[in-house]
Amino acid sequence: MTTPPLPLPPPDLLWPEYSTPSSLAAIEQVALADRNLPASTYAVLTRAAELWPDRPAMTFLPGADSWQSGRTRTYADLRAEVDRIAALFRSHAVCRGVTVGLLSPNTALLPSAFLAAQATGIAAPVNPHLPAEHITRLLERARARVLVAAGPELDPAGWATARTVAAELHVTALYALRPTGAEGPGPGLEPLPGTVVAHLDAAAAGLPDAAHPQPPTAGDLAALFHTGGTTGAPKLAAHTHTNQVVDAWSITANSLLGEDSTVFAGLPLFHVNALVVTLIAPMLRGQHVVWAGPLGYREPALYSRIWKIIERYRISAMSAVPTVYSVLAHVSVDADISSMRFAAVGASALPDTVRTAFTANTGIELCEGYGLTEATCATARSFTGADRRPGSVGQRLPYQQVRTVLVDTQGNWLSLPDGAPGVLLVKGPTVFAGYVTGHGPTGPRLDGQATVRDGWLNTGDLARVDKDGFIHLLGRAKDLIIRGGHNIDPAAIEDALLHHPYVTGASAVGRPDPHAGEVPIAYVTLAPGAPEAMTGSGALIAHARTFLHEKAAVPKDVIVLDSLPVTAVGKPTKVPLRMRTLTQTALDELAALGLSCRPDRVRCHLDGPRLTVTVPRPADIADADRITAALGRYTFDWTFAERER
């Protein structure tokens, strides 16, 4: 079946000049509807395959050690593959409103499975490292009919989890994904009663690659992403095709990158950033994406190879979380990386120390962004060079509105004057369709009323917005702990600890970690007479573990205090606990270096939204260099104190 070519809008309508903050006003003089964006992610793929059939769409690396052995697909290959998988899903009665669960690290066939799920029904990607019972609950809420998961060659433990989930949910089919570059027939797969079990590549191989007979429309649901939500509780946030296409267009409209640009992808596809920034957005411009191996940025060997990868594939841009750039700031550049135009960073606050160190090491400026799952992905972008706005996470993206309000004790939103600090609200075509609350005859039932009013989304973040639309974050309203870019609700940790018979109070915060950015720890108070055997750190951690569904949320340490801090009006506050935690981290690093230091010489102070640690400057230059190297592994701000005279 031959599909007639899609009419193309004039280039200046689809791709306006967008290189400086002043571009925003000119862009919005053209109505979004007049830009003739593709209606769905499937239409984005169809357009790319028709315009650039022989252009490389994706290159997947099997792993960091095999970085020269990538497998490449053209845009024509990608569309044919998506159409075959879509036909397979339709054979299992997947249609509009029906969900396909995706449970796998990144591998060559996963993007095609994702796009096919969105073309036929709804994709529900889930972090495969969550416990089986938690995955089951999420996919049960999504009402997944088909499950695509990492097969036994790719992830043996993940395959065992997927089989458990598939059996519990009685899915129609369970399809296994193979490692990138796997050849020949896959290993035999043990059957499941009532469920088709097969390798996805083999099952789809003989099916026609004809275009989808009933492609999705702009308002159809495209995906359900599990998220901590703006209130911290685990939820499924529903995205429409419009949400994803508009947000992807806003990102790729960046004038720094053109059709010949190549993007590096290292985040997992259960992350909205990976989907929108490194899958859908590049398809709009016909760009080439190089995907890291299944571990992505979590593969230690990647860091010693990344500059060579950038040189070989002429990478123009990459997207990662601050901890990735914190590591790369100290990896010697051993290749020609002149192709890099910029590096995007988001998911958590970017310390100036990381920004400065990365740029000093590489010559590449970091371009900070801001977003959340409930607003699809990105809401703001920064600029480099003279247009960078220090202290801001970026200017609002086109066709998105932002403002701040005061939320009173009854939950009312009270208007604030322009520039006043308050709770940040977002409105526009990227605001999600709502959280899944149930299912009806045509698909998921949604409710976003708790966070969206008159189209305005309550982000839960404290901020101020300047006259040019730049967002200045002032704190996280719900104090989420961000571990490796993933949100952990401290309330879940606190509730788990408060189930202990002797714990009378609990407050969880993030402790700096050189690899994950933050890991959770908790401070507790105990009832008088609490037995030591039941209230040591190890015992309290073990108790919390039994109540927490996500392994990443289990606290690394539990510290007993006489009382938990409160504000002058008696409300609990985490700021003193964060200051204490940062200070202790710095003290621990100094001790590990064998440098003696009085605890009162290491201090933490609050500077606007940021906490900064100050450590004594040693007389020995070599010791100062050792301290710089040790503390430079973290993403918090720190400085040397001036020597006392």
N, C-alpha and C positions, 0 to 999 in steps of 0.2 A: 504494500500500500504506500503510495507516494503522497506526502503532505505538501501542499503548495507553500512556497516560501512566504515567510511572514513579512509584512510591510515594515520597513525601518523608518523611524522618525529621523528628522534631520539631526546630524551629530551634535549641534549646539543645544538641542532640546534634551537629548538623552545624556550627554556628557558636557555640562556647563563648566566654565572655568571655576575651579574650586581649590585655590592654593593659599588664600589668606583669609583672616577673619572677616574682611569687608566683602568677601564673595557671597556670604550668606544672604544678604538683603537682595542682591541681584538674582540669586537662584530662586528665591521665593516669590519673585515677581511673576514667575511662570507657575501656574497651578500644577499640583502634582499629577492630576488626571491627564493633563496635556502632555506629559512626558512619555506616555504610552509604554509604561513598564510592562513586562510580561506578567500575565495574570497569576501564574503559579510557579513553583520551583521546577515543575515538569516543563512548563513553557520556557523557562530559562534554559534548561538543558536542550530542548528541541531547537531553540534559536541558535545556541552555540554550535550544535552539530550541523546545522544548515549553513551557518556563516563560515565556520572554520573546521570542516570535517577532518582534515589531515593534520591539524595543529595538536601538539601534545597537550592533553588535559591534566593528567596526573602521572607522576612517577612515584612509586612506592618503594622505599628502601626496606629490605628484609630485616635490617638491624644496623647498628652503628658500625660494626666490624665489616659489614657488606655494603658500605655506602657507595661503592662503585658498581654495584650490581642491581641497580633499580629496575623495576618493571614499569614500562610506560604504556599508557593508553591514549589514543587520540580521542577527540570529541565524538567522532563517528563511532568508535569502539565503545565509548562510555554509554552513548545513547542506546546502542544495540543491546548492550549488557543489561541496562536498566529495563528495557522493554521485555527482554526474556524473563527477568526475575519478576517483573510486574505480572506477566502472563501466568507465571507459577503461582503467585499470590492469589490471582483471580480464580485459579482452579480450586483454591481452598475457600472460596466465597468471601475473600477480602474485597470490600467495596467501600464507598464513601461512608464514614462513620465507624468503620471496623478497624481495630488496632493490630499492628504488628510490633511485637517486642524485639528490641535489639540489645544483646547482652554480650559485648565483645570489646577487647582492645582493638586498636586500629589495625587493619589488614587490608589487602588490596581490594577485596570484594565488598567490604563494609560500606563505603560511600554509595556504591550502586544499590545495595540492599536498602539503604536509608532512603535514597531518592525514589526507588521503586515502591517502598512502603508509603511515601507521601503521594506518589502518583496514583496509587490504587485506593488507599485508605488513610490511616494515621500512623505515624511512626512514634514509638515510645522507647527511646534509648534509656538504658539504666546502667549505672556504674556497676560493672561486673565484680568489683571487689567488695560489694556489700554482702552481708550474710544472706544465705538463701531465704530465710524466713522474711527478711525485709524486702528482698527483691520480689518474693511471691506476693506480698501485700501491695506493693506498688503496681505490679502488672495485673493483679486481680482488680485493683481500682481502675486500671486502664482498660480492663476486660480484653486482654490480648488474645487473639485467636491463633496466631502463628508466632513462633519464637525463632529468631535467628541468633545463634550464639557461637562463641569461640569453640571450635572442635578440639578433639583430644590432642592433635598435633600442635595446635597453637597454644592451648592453655588447658592442660589436663584437669586441674582443680576447677577451672571455670566451666568445663564441660560437665563435670560431676554436679556442680551447682545447677547448671541449666537443665540437666535431666531431672533433678529434684523438683525444680520449679515447674517444668513442663508436666510432670506427673501430677503435681498438686493442682495445677490449673486445668488439666485435661485439655491442653491445646490440640488443635487439629494436626499441626505439623511442627517438628523441631528440625531446623536445618543448621548444619555445622559449617562454619567458616574455616578455611585452611590458611596456613601461613603464606605470606607473600612469596611467590616463586615456587610453591609446592608443585611437583610434577607427578604424572601418573595417577592411577586411582588412589583414593584415600583409603585409610584403614577401615575395616569393618566396624559398623556401629551397632551396638546392642539395641534391639527393638524395645519399644515402649507400647504396652497394650493400648489400642485405640488411637495411637498417634503415629503419623508418618515420620520416620527418622531417616535422614539422608544428608549427604553433602550438598550444599547449595549449588556449587558449580556444576556438579553432575546432574542434579535435578533440573536445572534450568537450561542445560546445554542444548537439548533437542527442541526447545520451544521456539516459536516464531518471534522475530524481533520487530513485529509490526507496531506502529504507533498505538498508543493507548486509545481505545474506542470512546471512552468517556473521561477525558482529562479533567482534573480538578478546576474549580473556579476560584476566583480571588478570595471569596469569603469562606471557603471550605477549611476545615481544620487540617493542619499539616502535621503537627507534632504535639506530644505531651512530654514536657520536661519535668523531671523531679527536682524540686528546689526546696531550700529552707524557707522560701517565701519571705515577704517583707516582715512577717511576724515571727519568723524562725521555725514554725512548725512544718514538718515534711508535707509537701503538697505536690500535685501534678498541675503544672501551668500549661494552658492550651494556647498554641500559636496558630494563627491562620496563615494561609499562603501570602496574603497581603502583608502581614506582619514581617515575614521573613524576607520577601522580595524587596520591600521598601527599605528595610534596615540594611540589607546587603547592598542595595544601590547607593544608599547614603555613604557607606563605607568605601565602596570602590569608585565613587565619583571623585575621589581624591586625585587632583591633577598631577601629583608626584609620580603616579604609576600609570602606565599605558598598557596597550595590548601585548607588548613584548616583555612585560614584567613577569618575573617568576617569584612565587611566594613559598615560604617554608612553613610547614605545618607540623607541630609537635604536641598539640593538645588533643585529648581523647574526644571522640565524636559524641559522647554523652554530654559534652560541654557545649553550651550555645555558641561560645566563641568559635570553636572548631567548625561547627555547622555553618554559621553565618559568615564569618570572616574568611575561612580558608576552604570552604566548599562552594557555597552559593555565590558569594561576591566575585570570586575569580571567574566563574562561568559567565557572568554578565559581560566581562571584558575579553573573554577568550584567553585568559591568562593560564599559565602553567603552574601547577602546585606540586611541590616535592614534599611527600609525607615521610616523616621519620618512622622508624620501626614501631612494633606494637607497644613498647614501653614509652615511646615519645621522649619527652624531657625527663622522664624518670629513669632513663637508661644512663648510668654513670659514664659509659664509654662514649656517649654522644658528644660530651663536652670537649673531649680531646680530638674529635673529628670534625666538629661543626664548621670551623673556618675552611677546611678542605672541601666540605660539602658546598658551602657558599661559593667557593671559587669554581668548582666543577660545574655546578648548575646555574651559575650566574644569578644567584638569589638576589632579589631586589628588596624584599621586605619579609619580616617575620613577626609573629605575635606570641607573647608569652607572659608569664606572671613575674613579679619582681624578684622572686627567689632565683629564677633562671638567670636573669641579668646580673644578680649578685654573684653567682658562680662565674659567669662568662667575663665579668670585670677582671677576673684574676687568671684567665686562661690566655697564655701568650698567643698572639696572632701570628700564625705560621703559614699564611696563604694570602693571595690577592683577594681582598673583600671589597674592592672598589665598586662593585656592582650594587652594594647595599645603599638604598636611599634613606630608609629609616626603619626603626624597630618599634612596634606597638607594644604597649604594656598596659595591663589592667588587672581586675579581680581584687586587688587590695592596694593600699596606699604605697606610693613609690617614694622611698626616702631620698633626700637630696644626695646623701653619700653614695647610694647605688647609682643614681643618675650620673653623678660626676665621675665616679670610678669607671663606669662602663664606657662613657664617651672618651675619657682619657686613654683607655686601653685600646679602643677600636676606632675612634674618630666618628662613630655613628651616634646620632642623637636619638634619645628615647622619646617616643610620642605617646604621651599618656592619654588614656581614655576612661570613660565611665559608663557603666550600664548595669542592667540587672535582667534576670530571666523574664520577669513580668513586663519588661519593656522590650522583649525579644532578645536583645543583646546590647547594642551600643546606643547611648543617648547623647554622648559628647565626645569630641575629639580635640586633641591639642595640635599645636603647630610648632614647627621647629624654627631655629634661627631667630631673627629679630621679632618674629610674630609670637614667640612662646610667651605665655602669660604665667610667670612664676606664682606658685601657690594655688593654681587652678588645675582641675582635672580635664579641662577643655571647654570648648564652646559647644552649645547645643547643636545637634545635627539638623539639617534642613527638614522643615515641616513638623518638627517636634517643638512643643512649647514647654517651658519650665518656669516655675515660680515657687515661692515659699509661703507657708502658712503657719500659724500658731495653732496647735491642737490642745484644746482645753480639757479639763478633767472629765467632761461628759463626751469627749470624742468629737466635738464640733471643730470645724476648720474655720479659723478666723483669719481674714485677709491681713496681709502685712504690706507695708510700702516697698517699692522696688529697692532691692539691695539689702533688705533687712534679713537677719539670720532667722531661720525657722526650719520646719520640716519640708523637704524638697518634694514637689509634685511634678509629674510629667504627663503631657497630653499629646496625642497624635496618632498616626496610623500604625505605630509600632507597639502601642499598649495592648497587652494580651487580651484574649477573649474571656478569660476567667479561670478559676480553679475547678477541677473535676469534682463534682459532689455526688454523682450517680450516673445512671444511664437510662435512656429512653429508647423508643423504637428506631430513631434515626442516628443514635450515637450518644456521646457523652453529654450529660447535663452539666452546665457551668454556672458558677456564681463568683463574681468578682466584686460584689457590693461591699465587702469588708475593706477592700483596698482601693476601689475605683468609684468615684462619684462624679457624675456629669462628665465622664470621659477623663477625669484627672486621676492619675495613679499616685497613691501615697507610697513613696519609696522607702520610708522608714529611716532615711538618712537626714542628718542635720546639715544645712548648707546655707550659703547666700549666693545670689545670682547677680552679677554686675550688669551694667547697662548694655554691654555687648553680648550678653547671653553666655558668659563664661561662668562655670559652676565652681564654687570654692567650698569643698567639703569641710565640715566642722566637727565631724564625729559620726559614729555609727549609732543610730538611735536605739537599736536593739542589741548592741554590743556583740554582734556575731563574731565568732572566732574563725579566722580564715586560714585554713590549713591547705597549702598547695593549691590555692585558688578555690577550694571547696568551703562552703559555709557550714559551720557547726554551731548549733544553737546552744548557748551556755545554759539556758533554762533546762534543757534536757539533762545535762550533767548535774545541775543543781537538784533537780527533782529526784534523780537516781540516788544521790547521796542523802537527800532528806528522807528517803525510805528507811535509812539506817535507824535503829531504835535509839542511838545515843547522839545522833547529829541534830543539832538545834538550828543551825544556820549554814548556808553554803553560798559561795560566789565563785564562779568559774571565769577565768580569763585566759588569754593566749600568752604562752611563754615563747620568747624568740627562739627560732630554730634555724640553723644555717641551711637546712635542706628544704624544710616545709614552710618556712616563713614564720609560722606559729604552730605550737602544739598546745592542747588544752591542759591546764592544771587547775586545781581548785583549792580554795581556802574554806575551812569549816570551823564552826564552834561546836562544843560538845556539852552534853548535860553533865552536871556534877556527879562524880563517882563513876564516870565511864571507865570500863576496864581496858587496860592498855592492850591486851591481846586482841580486842575487837576494834580498836580505834587507831592502830598504827597505820602508816601510809599504805603499806601493802594490803592490809585488811580492808581499808576503805576503798582502794582501787578495785580490789576483787569484788567488793559489794556493788560498786557502780557498774562494773562490767556486766553483771547479771541483769541489769535493767536497761542497758543501752543497746540499741539495735545496730548501731554503726561502730565498727571497731575503731575508726579514726577519732571518735568522740570520747573514748575511754581516757580519763585524765592520766597524764604521765606522772603526776605527783599530787598528793593531797597534804596540805599543810594546816595544822591546827593553830588557831588564834584564840585569844581571850574574847575578842569581839570583832565583828565585821564593821568596816567604816561606813559612816552615814554623813550626809550633808548637814549644813547648819539647820535645815528644817526637818531633819530626821529621816530623809529618804536615803535608801542604800545607794552607794556609789562605788564604782569599780576603779576609779582613777588612782586612788592611793595603792590599790593592789597591783595595778599595772606598773606604777612607779617602783614599787618594792620588787616586783618580778624583774624588771629591766635592770635595776641596780644589782640584784643578786646574780643575774646572768653575766654582767660585766665583772663582778667580783670573782665568779667562778673561772672566767677566762684568765684573769690575772693570776689566780692561784695555780691554774694549769701550766702557766708559763714560768712558775716559780718566783713570781714577783710579789713581795710582801706589800700589803696596802691596808691601811686602817679602813674599816667599813665606812666611816663617816667622810672619807676623802672621795668616795665615789657617790655622786649625787645624780638624781633625776629631776628634771623640771619640765613643766608644761609650758609650751610655746604655741599658743593658738590651739589647733587640733593635734599638734605633734608633741610627743614626749621625747626628750633628748637626754642622753646619759653623758655626764662629764667625768672623765677619769684623770688622775694626776699625770702630768707629763714627766717621764723619767729623765734623769740627767744623761743617761747613756743613749746615744742615737740608735744603737742597735736594738735596745729594748723598746724604744719608741716604734721602730719598724716592726718588731714582733707583735706589739699590741695592735698596730694598724692592720697587720695581716689577720690577726685573730678576730678582732671585732669587725673587720671588713667582710667577713663571711656572712654577717647578719644583715637584715634589712631595716634595723632601727637606726635612728640618727644618734651620733655620738661625737664628742669633741674632746680635745685635751684641755685641761684647766691651765690657766697661766700659772707659772711657778710663783710660789709665795716669796716675797722679798724679805 
